[in-house]
């Protein structure tokens, strides 16, 4: 988990859907996922993106501050609650 400061309260992100397009060391990743988010006693936010590839395979991506800063409310709430579309790379920052 990576300590961050989110402009959106972690309780408002936790278990909410997210449409995402982000870079990884293996290339561009996109799809629908769910945030796992919490704030610790020191005020740091820990936000992960849970992406279920199939019924048997899920991946958890810890989000850096740069990625957390890119989280937005989705313009189409029927598609997902939030969106995260950025050229920032997972594991950097």
C-alpha positions as protocol buffer text, in pm:
chain_id: "A"
residue {
  index: 1
  type: UNK
  ca { x: 0 y: 0 z: 0 }
}
residue {
  index: 2
  type: UNK
  ca { x: 119 y: 349 z: -86 }
}
residue {
  index: 3
  type: UNK
  ca { x: 43 y: 642 z: 147 }
}
residue {
  index: 4
  type: UNK
  ca { x: -137 y: 925 z: -36 }
}
residue {
  index: 5
  type: UNK
  ca { x: -366 y: 1222 z: 26 }
}
residue {
  index: 6
  type: UNK
  ca { x: -690 y: 1198 z: -169 }
}
residue {
  index: 7
  type: UNK
  ca { x: -920 y: 1487 z: -257 }
}
residue {
  index: 8
  type: UNK
  ca { x: -1205 y: 1233 z: -234 }
}
residue {
  index: 9
  type: UNK
  ca { x: -1264 y: 1084 z: 110 }
}
residue {
  index: 10
  type: UNK
  ca { x: -1165 y: 714 z: 114 }
}
residue {
  index: 11
  type: UNK
  ca { x: -1507 y: 606 z: 246 }
}
residue {
  index: 12
  type: UNK
  ca { x: -1660 y: 761 z: -66 }
}
residue {
  index: 13
  type: UNK
  ca { x: -1428 y: 552 z: -286 }
}
residue {
  index: 14
  type: UNK
  ca { x: -1429 y: 219 z: -100 }
}
residue {
  index: 15
  type: UNK
  ca { x: -1610 y: -57 z: -293 }
}
residue {
  index: 16
  type: UNK
  ca { x: -1714 y: 189 z: -566 }
}
residue {
  index: 17
  type: UNK
  ca { x: -1680 y: 106 z: -935 }
}
residue {
  index: 18
  type: UNK
  ca { x: -1417 y: 268 z: -1155 }
}
residue {
  index: 19
  type: UNK
  ca { x: -1361 y: 269 z: -1529 }
}
residue {
  index: 20
  type: UNK
  ca { x: -987 y: 294 z: -1585 }
}
residue {
  index: 21
  type: UNK
  ca { x: -718 y: 329 z: -1849 }
}
residue {
  index: 22
  type: UNK
  ca { x: -368 y: 339 z: -1705 }
}
residue {
  index: 23
  type: UNK
  ca { x: -17 y: 245 z: -1808 }
}
residue {
  index: 24
  type: UNK
  ca { x: 181 y: -39 z: -1655 }
}
residue {
  index: 25
  type: UNK
  ca { x: 526 y: -174 z: -1723 }
}
residue {
  index: 26
  type: UNK
  ca { x: 354 y: -432 z: -1948 }
}
residue {
  index: 27
  type: UNK
  ca { x: 152 y: -175 z: -2146 }
}
residue {
  index: 28
  type: UNK
  ca { x: -188 y: -9 z: -2126 }
}
residue {
  index: 29
  type: UNK
  ca { x: -446 y: -162 z: -1889 }
}
residue {
  index: 30
  type: UNK
  ca { x: -813 y: -77 z: -1915 }
}
residue {
  index: 31
  type: UNK
  ca { x: -1140 y: -206 z: -1785 }
}
residue {
  index: 32
  type: UNK
  ca { x: -1375 y: -186 z: -1490 }
}
residue {
  index: 33
  type: UNK
  ca { x: -1261 y: -229 z: -1135 }
}
residue {
  index: 34
  type: UNK
  ca { x: -1341 y: -145 z: -775 }
}
residue {
  index: 35
  type: UNK
  ca { x: -1156 y: 79 z: -532 }
}
residue {
  index: 36
  type: UNK
  ca { x: -1039 y: -49 z: -195 }
}
residue {
  index: 37
  type: UNK
  ca { x: -965 y: 256 z: 17 }
}
residue {
  index: 38
  type: UNK
  ca { x: -894 y: 347 z: 377 }
}
residue {
  index: 39
  type: UNK
  ca { x: -749 y: 632 z: 583 }
}
residue {
  index: 40
  type: UNK
  ca { x: -509 y: 554 z: 866 }
}
residue {
  index: 41
  type: UNK
  ca { x: -485 y: 729 z: 1204 }
}
residue {
  index: 42
  type: UNK
  ca { x: -212 y: 960 z: 1067 }
}
residue {
  index: 43
  type: UNK
  ca { x: -441 y: 1089 z: 792 }
}
residue {
  index: 44
  type: UNK
  ca { x: -284 y: 902 z: 501 }
}
residue {
  index: 45
  type: UNK
  ca { x: -508 y: 743 z: 240 }
}
residue {
  index: 46
  type: UNK
  ca { x: -435 y: 401 z: 95 }
}
residue {
  index: 47
  type: UNK
  ca { x: -619 y: 341 z: -230 }
}
residue {
  index: 48
  type: UNK
  ca { x: -596 y: 25 z: -436 }
}
residue {
  index: 49
  type: UNK
  ca { x: -763 y: -67 z: -762 }
}
residue {
  index: 50
  type: UNK
  ca { x: -903 y: -420 z: -770 }
}
residue {
  index: 51
  type: UNK
  ca { x: -933 y: -548 z: -1127 }
}
residue {
  index: 52
  type: UNK
  ca { x: -1100 y: -884 z: -1179 }
}
residue {
  index: 53
  type: UNK
  ca { x: -971 y: -1032 z: -1505 }
}
residue {
  index: 54
  type: UNK
  ca { x: -1191 y: -1340 z: -1485 }
}
residue {
  index: 55
  type: UNK
  ca { x: -1385 y: -1537 z: -1226 }
}
residue {
  index: 56
  type: UNK
  ca { x: -1057 y: -1689 z: -1105 }
}
residue {
  index: 57
  type: UNK
  ca { x: -803 y: -1407 z: -1142 }
}
residue {
  index: 58
  type: UNK
  ca { x: -797 y: -1069 z: -971 }
}
residue {
  index: 59
  type: UNK
  ca { x: -516 y: -816 z: -956 }
}
residue {
  index: 60
  type: UNK
  ca { x: -473 y: -543 z: -695 }
}
residue {
  index: 61
  type: UNK
  ca { x: -293 y: -230 z: -809 }
}
residue {
  index: 62
  type: UNK
  ca { x: -176 y: 9 z: -531 }
}
residue {
  index: 63
  type: UNK
  ca { x: -224 y: 365 z: -657 }
}
residue {
  index: 64
  type: UNK
  ca { x: 47 y: 631 z: -633 }
}
residue {
  index: 65
  type: UNK
  ca { x: -27 y: 992 z: -546 }
}
residue {
  index: 66
  type: UNK
  ca { x: -21 y: 1082 z: -915 }
}
residue {
  index: 67
  type: UNK
  ca { x: -286 y: 820 z: -993 }
}
residue {
  index: 68
  type: UNK
  ca { x: -497 y: 913 z: -689 }
}
residue {
  index: 69
  type: UNK
  ca { x: -492 y: 1276 z: -808 }
}
residue {
  index: 70
  type: UNK
  ca { x: -636 y: 1163 z: -1142 }
}
residue {
  index: 71
  type: UNK
  ca { x: -950 y: 1001 z: -993 }
}
residue {
  index: 72
  type: UNK
  ca { x: -1267 y: 1178 z: -1107 }
}
residue {
  index: 73
  type: UNK
  ca { x: -1640 y: 1127 z: -1074 }
}
residue {
  index: 74
  type: UNK
  ca { x: -1753 y: 947 z: -1390 }
}
residue {
  index: 75
  type: UNK
  ca { x: -1952 y: 1173 z: -1624 }
}
residue {
  index: 76
  type: UNK
  ca { x: -2188 y: 879 z: -1694 }
}
residue {
  index: 77
  type: UNK
  ca { x: -2291 y: 729 z: -1358 }
}
residue {
  index: 78
  type: UNK
  ca { x: -2453 y: 436 z: -1541 }
}
residue {
  index: 79
  type: UNK
  ca { x: -2107 y: 327 z: -1662 }
}
residue {
  index: 80
  type: UNK
  ca { x: -1932 y: 345 z: -1321 }
}
residue {
  index: 81
  type: UNK
  ca { x: -1905 y: 566 z: -1015 }
}
residue {
  index: 82
  type: UNK
  ca { x: -1556 y: 699 z: -1092 }
}
residue {
  index: 83
  type: UNK
  ca { x: -1306 y: 713 z: -1377 }
}
residue {
  index: 84
  type: UNK
  ca { x: -928 y: 701 z: -1380 }
}
residue {
  index: 85
  type: UNK
  ca { x: -788 y: 775 z: -1722 }
}
residue {
  index: 86
  type: UNK
  ca { x: -426 y: 880 z: -1729 }
}
residue {
  index: 87
  type: UNK
  ca { x: -86 y: 821 z: -1888 }
}
residue {
  index: 88
  type: UNK
  ca { x: 71 y: 788 z: -1543 }
}
residue {
  index: 89
  type: UNK
  ca { x: 244 y: 454 z: -1493 }
}
residue {
  index: 90
  type: UNK
  ca { x: 155 y: 208 z: -1219 }
}
residue {
  index: 91
  type: UNK
  ca { x: 436 y: 168 z: -968 }
}
residue {
  index: 92
  type: UNK
  ca { x: 587 y: 509 z: -1046 }
}
residue {
  index: 93
  type: UNK
  ca { x: 562 y: 821 z: -834 }
}
